[in-house]
């Protein structure tokens, strides 16, 4: 029995990821246009023929231009930043990271600033409604130490809960940006009406979203701008078959 060679595919997933990202998330920033930076793609190919590298460069550039044109037609999103998207191709033989020509494609960041930006891309789960009770979470986790808000409670109970609420890695970020003004943005609506998608394109968050239910309870993200800190809350859809009317009211009153 002879092994049949695998057919060569036309997979361009490493390039198509840009289109998939811009389909799901905003291209140009709405709240802070200055945060929109042009992107560049450096392609390094394992080929020996230097005389055909220019041909490959033109093919990749054509493919990416057509990909972005299809993206703009299908989404109708503001996409001014894509006009400055640059593509370049080189061989492994030419790859030399200390070369001045290559270093112009690299970026420099302050490590602490980069870590904060990375952490602000990760949503944290802050509350759920279960068994007709509203349960604030501690550091994004549910445990026996978390307190439940019951239909009948007094102010002392609320104060006790507030002292035990913690937002995980965002606690340090809140302290770091303690001198900035804070704006709170949230969205509410029925299931599958595009709440997460709207928040992502309004303030530049990275909430996951789909045509099916995927948000449980309340999730939080931070968006840092030069003047403000935006605290963005993504709520579970209303009229869910998995939630009682009482649990739905808890979500509205959070």
Helices and strands as residue ranges (DSSP letters): H 13-24, G 33-35, E 40-45, G 50-52, H 53-75, G 80-84, E 86-91, G 92-94, H 100-103, H 111-119, E 124-130, E 133-136, E 148-149, H 155-163, H 170-176, E 181-187, H 195-203, E 218-224, E 228-235, H 245-252
